[in-house]
Amino acid sequence: MIEVLQNREIAHAILDVFDPELLEKEHPFWRMENVMVTPHLSSKSSEYLHRTFSIFEKTCMNS
């Protein structure tokens, strides 16, 4: 993943889960401009289910 992001084969990544948890403070992801590291609770919202189902519905209709 690091190599792919460094080579810009993927323009940007938003990453939430790591193995092992917690991501080490020296890990390259922290310094990469095209990586956003989010906490597990980044999706907590009263709108979460509604938004999730909306995305799922649009995805299924476009398949």
C-alpha positions, 0 to 999 in steps of 0.5 A: 500500500505504501509503495502504491501510494508513493507511486501515485497509482492510487491518488489518495487513501483514507485509512481507518483500521490497521493491523496491529492497532494503533498505527505506530507514530513512526509509520510513513502514513502519518507523513504522506500528503495523500493519506488521511488516517481516521479514528474508528469512530469517524463514521459515527453519526445519526445519519450513518445508516441513512447515508449507508443505505443511500450509497448501497442503493445507488451502487446497486442501481448502477450495476 
